Amino acid sequence: MKIAILASEAHVERLRHAVAGSGHVLVWTTAELTQALSLSAVHPVDLLLVDIITHDSADAMRQLVARRPGAVHAVANEVGADATRVFLALDAGAIDAIDMPAAHAAPVALAPFLAKLDAVSKRLARQRPERRTRQTPHTHPRKPYLVAIGASAGGPAALAELLGALPVNFPAAIVIVQHVDQQFAPNMARWLDDFAHLPVRVAHEGDRAEPGVALFANTNDHLVFKSENRLGYTAHPRSEVYRPSVDAFFHSVDAHWRGEAVGVLLTGMGHDGAQGLKSLRDKGCYTIAQDQATSAVYGMPRAAAAINAAVDVLPLPAIATRLIQHFSHVPFTGA
């Protein structure tokens, strides 16, 4: 994987040292945004590491994502402590975030950083999602109601807008899978809770999906339905490089949810969620993909639209309105 670095001079040396031990190729470094934009046009790379401690402007991140220098990965001083900066970077289209390695760190201390680079390399190398066998549609009464949401790069802002437009008495259960590392998933759930009218909290093993709360995937394992409406986490499929996987989640909805489900696929890089959304549509579920104009990164929704997985392709502001209309006949039964 070819890597570039946009960071302050002090942080460039830390990142240069870390990348040197990764087996990946460092193509260029710079401390200036304008030079990064120029270099990316002449010397494109697979991954651009951006020091958001120094370059914490959301506008700067959007410029980088728009120029497509490669996948943009945010580097924070400490991801958990710098949650707001991380969320802004993800909103603008960064694919993930990682802690800044210590200066002249020993190989053992660099292990988490190097593991994250390897995981990103696998994600970028992936050509298409694994084909999966469709589950036989269920014939049980369609009484419980669910909105299953998947998102990736650009997802935090999209989720904040969508949840903020839903009423506190929205009658369907909501479960969200966002590509985000487990070390700051709880902070993101709390951050989304500030925007939403209904409570947002992380999903725990054995939680029941019910109206009145939005549950948020909380680990690097896959959040799935393990039974009719009980959620849990699984490491399988281990080959899935998107963790938590939207496809794994959507397929579990297809396999286990006995009521009416709506699938929503928001902004994000790659293809994750497209095949799962298609399985939901094939089952007879209503499905929505975010449109290109309002997506920070039009990857996952584009993949879904390309295989006719979405009944409707909608601008982000219209999605909440459509969900409210879709469930207008359903009484609220939450706490």
C-alpha positions in Angstrom: 0.0 0.0 0.0 1.3 3.5 -0.9 1.0 6.0 1.9 1.4 9.7 2.2 1.4 11.9 5.3 0.0 15.4 6.0 1.2 16.5 9.4 3.2 19.0 11.3 6.9 18.6 11.2 7.1 17.0 14.6 4.3 14.6 13.9 5.6 13.7 10.4 8.7 12.2 12.1 6.5 10.1 14.4 4.4 8.8 11.5 7.4 8.3 9.2 9.0 6.1 11.9 5.8 4.1 12.3 5.2 3.6 8.6 8.8 2.5 8.1 8.2 -0.6 10.1 4.9 -1.4 8.5 6.0 -3.0 5.2 4.0 -0.3 3.3 5.6 2.3 1.1 5.8 6.0 2.1 5.6 8.1 -1.1 5.6 11.7 0.2 5.1 13.9 3.3 4.2 17.5 3.8 3.1 19.9 6.5 1.0 22.1 4.2 -2.5 21.4 3.0 -2.0 23.2 -0.4 1.1 21.1 -1.1 -0.7 17.9 -0.1 -3.4 18.8 -2.7 -0.7 19.4 -5.3 1.3 16.3 -4.5 -1.8 14.1 -4.5 -2.5 15.1 -8.1 1.0 14.2 -9.2 1.8 11.3 -6.9 -1.5 9.6 -6.0 -1.4 7.1 -3.0 -3.7 4.5 -1.5 -3.9 6.1 1.9 -3.3 9.6 3.2 -2.6 9.9 7.0 -3.8 13.4 8.1 -2.7 14.8 11.5 -6.0 16.3 12.8 -4.2 17.6 15.8 -2.8 20.3 13.5 -5.1 20.1 10.5 -8.4 19.9 12.3 -10.4 21.9 9.8 -13.4 20.1 8.5 -13.2 22.2 5.3 -9.6 21.0 4.8 -10.6 17.4 5.2 -13.4 17.9 2.7 -11.0 19.3 0.2 -8.7 16.3 0.6 -11.6 13.8 0.2 -12.9 15.7 -2.8 -9.5 15.6 -4.5 -9.4 11.8 -3.9 -5.7 11.6 -3.0 -6.5 8.1 -1.7 -8.5 7.0 1.3 -8.1 9.7 4.0 -7.3 8.4 7.5 -7.4 10.8 10.5 -4.6 10.6 13.1 -5.5 12.0 16.5 -3.4 12.6 19.6 -5.7 10.3 21.4 -8.9 9.1 19.6 -11.0 8.9 22.8 -10.0 12.3 24.1 -10.1 14.0 20.7 -13.6 12.6 20.0 -15.0 15.8 18.6 -12.2 16.3 16.1 -12.5 12.6 15.1 -16.2 12.9 14.5 -15.7 16.1 12.4 -13.1 14.2 10.3 -15.4 11.3 9.8 -18.2 13.6 8.9 -16.0 15.1 6.2 -15.2 11.8 4.7 -12.3 10.3 6.6 -12.6 6.5 6.6 -11.3 5.9 10.1 -9.1 7.4 12.9 -6.1 6.2 14.9 -4.0 7.3 17.8 -0.7 9.2 17.0 2.2 6.8 17.6 4.7 7.9 20.3 8.0 9.3 19.2 10.6 6.6 18.3 8.2 4.0 19.6 9.4 0.4 19.9 7.9 -2.2 17.6 5.7 -3.6 20.4 4.2 -0.2 21.1 3.5 0.3 17.4 1.5 -2.9 17.1 -2.0 -1.3 17.2 -1.0 1.4 14.7 0.4 -1.2 12.3 -2.6 -3.5 12.7 -4.9 -0.6 11.8 -2.8 0.0 8.6 -3.0 -3.6 7.7 -6.8 -3.6 8.2 -7.2 -0.5 6.0 -5.0 -2.1 3.3 -7.3 -5.1 3.2 -10.4 -2.9 3.0 -8.9 -1.0 0.1 -7.8 -4.1 -1.7 -11.2 -5.6 -1.6 -12.9 -5.7 -5.0 -16.5 -6.6 -4.1 -18.4 -8.0 -1.2 -18.7 -11.8 -0.8 -21.7 -13.3 -2.3 -24.1 -14.8 0.3 -27.0 -17.2 0.0 -30.3 -15.5 0.5 -32.3 -16.7 3.5 -35.8 -18.0 2.9 -38.3 -15.3 3.6 -40.2 -15.7 6.9 -44.0 -16.1 7.0 -44.5 -14.9 10.6 -46.9 -12.0 11.2 -45.3 -8.6 10.5 -45.9 -6.9 13.8 -42.6 -5.6 15.2 -41.1 -2.7 13.3 -37.5 -1.9 12.7 -35.3 0.6 10.9 -31.9 -0.9 10.2 -29.3 1.7 9.3 -25.7 1.3 7.9 -23.2 4.1 7.4 -19.4 4.7 7.0 -17.4 7.7 6.0 -19.5 10.9 6.5 -21.9 8.9 8.6 -21.8 10.8 11.9 -23.1 14.0 10.4 -25.7 12.1 8.4 -26.8 10.1 11.4 -27.0 13.2 13.5 -29.3 14.9 10.9 -31.4 11.8 10.4 -31.9 11.1 14.1 -32.5 14.7 14.9 -35.4 14.8 12.5 -37.2 11.8 14.0 -39.7 12.4 16.8 -39.2 11.0 20.3 -42.3 8.8 19.8 -41.0 7.3 16.5 -42.8 3.9 16.5 -40.1 1.6 15.1 -37.0 0.2 16.7 -33.7 1.7 15.4 -30.4 -0.1 15.1 -27.3 1.5 13.7 -24.1 0.0 12.3 -21.4 2.6 11.6 -17.9 1.8 10.6 -16.1 3.1 13.6 -13.4 1.7 15.9 -14.7 0.3 19.2 -12.4 2.7 21.2 -14.7 5.7 20.4 -18.0 4.0 19.5 -19.4 4.9 23.0 -18.4 8.6 22.6 -20.1 8.6 19.2 -23.3 7.2 20.6 -23.2 9.9 23.3 -22.5 12.5 20.7 -25.5 11.4 18.5 -27.6 11.4 21.6 -27.1 15.1 21.9 -28.8 15.6 18.4 -31.5 13.0 18.7 -34.9 13.4 20.3 -35.0 9.8 21.3 -32.2 8.3 23.3 -29.1 6.8 21.6 -27.1 4.2 23.4 -24.6 1.4 22.6 -26.0 -2.1 21.9 -25.0 -4.8 24.4 -25.1 -8.6 24.0 -28.7 -9.7 24.4 -30.3 -6.3 23.9 -33.8 -6.3 22.5 -34.6 -3.9 19.6 -37.6 -1.9 20.7 -39.2 1.4 19.9 -38.1 4.4 21.9 -34.4 4.0 21.7 -31.7 3.8 18.9 -29.0 1.2 19.5 -25.5 1.7 18.2 -22.9 -1.0 17.3 -20.2 -0.9 20.0 -17.4 -3.3 19.1 -15.1 -4.3 16.2 -17.1 -7.5 16.0 -20.3 -7.6 13.9 -23.6 -6.5 15.5 -26.3 -8.9 14.4 -29.7 -10.3 15.3 -29.0 -13.7 16.9 -32.7 -14.5 17.3 -36.1 -13.0 16.6 -35.3 -9.6 18.1 -32.2 -10.2 20.3 -29.0 -8.6 19.3 -25.5 -9.8 19.9 -21.9 -9.7 18.6 -20.0 -12.2 16.5 -16.5 -12.3 15.0 -17.8 -14.2 12.0 -17.4 -13.8 9.1 -13.7 -13.2 10.1 -12.9 -12.5 6.4 -15.1 -9.4 6.5 -12.7 -6.4 6.5 -15.4 -3.9 7.3 -15.9 -4.2 11.1 -18.6 -3.9 12.2 -20.1 -5.0 8.9 -23.3 -3.5 7.6 -23.8 -6.5 5.3 -23.5 -8.9 8.2 -26.1 -6.8 10.1 -28.6 -6.5 7.2 -28.3 -10.3 6.5 -29.1 -11.0 10.1 -32.2 -8.8 9.8 -33.2 -10.9 6.8 -32.6 -14.1 8.6 -34.2 -13.4 12.1 -36.4 -10.3 12.2 -40.0 -11.4 12.2 -41.7 -8.1 11.7 -41.5 -5.3 9.2 -38.0 -3.9 8.5 -36.8 -0.9 6.6 -33.2 -0.8 5.5 -31.3 2.5 5.1 -27.8 2.8 3.7 -26.1 6.1 4.2 -22.9 7.7 3.0 -19.7 5.6 3.0 -16.7 4.3 1.1 -16.7 0.9 -0.5 -19.5 -1.6 -1.0 -20.4 -2.8 2.5 -24.2 -3.0 3.0 -25.2 -3.1 -0.7 -25.7 -6.9 -0.9 -27.4 -6.9 2.5 -29.8 -4.1 1.5 -30.5 -6.1 -1.7 -31.4 -9.2 0.4 -33.9 -7.0 2.4 -35.5 -5.7 -0.7 -35.7 -9.2 -2.2 -37.5 -10.2 1.0 -40.1 -7.5 0.4 -38.7 -4.8 2.7 -38.7 -1.1 1.9 -35.1 0.0 1.3 -33.5 3.5 1.0 -30.1 4.6 -0.1 -28.8 8.2 0.3 -28.3 10.1 -2.9 -25.0 11.3 -4.3 -25.6 15.0 -3.9 -25.9 14.7 -0.1 -23.4 11.9 0.5 -19.9 12.9 1.8 -18.6 9.7 0.1 -20.9 8.1 -2.5 -19.5 4.6 -2.3 -21.8 2.3 -0.4 -25.1 4.0 -1.6 -23.8 3.9 -5.2 -23.0 0.2 -4.9 -26.6 -0.4 -3.6 -28.1 1.7 -6.4 -26.1 -0.2 -9.0 -27.6 -3.5 -8.0 -31.1 -2.1 -7.6 -31.0 -2.7 -3.8 -32.8 0.5 -3.0 -36.5 1.1 -3.5 -35.8 4.8 -3.2 -32.6 6.9 -3.6 -33.3 10.0 -1.5 -31.5 13.1 -0.4 -30.6 12.9 3.3 -33.2 15.5 4.5 -36.0 13.5 2.9 -35.1 10.2 4.5 -36.5 11.0 8.0 -39.7 12.4 6.4 -40.1 9.2 4.4 -39.6 7.0 7.5 -42.2 9.0 9.4 -44.7 8.6 6.6 -43.9 4.9 6.2 -44.7 4.2 9.8 -47.5 6.8 10.2 -50.1 4.0 10.7 -48.1 2.4 13.6 -48.9 3.4 17.2 -46.0 4.1 19.5 -45.5 1.4 22.0 -42.2 2.3 23.6 -41.5 3.3 27.2 
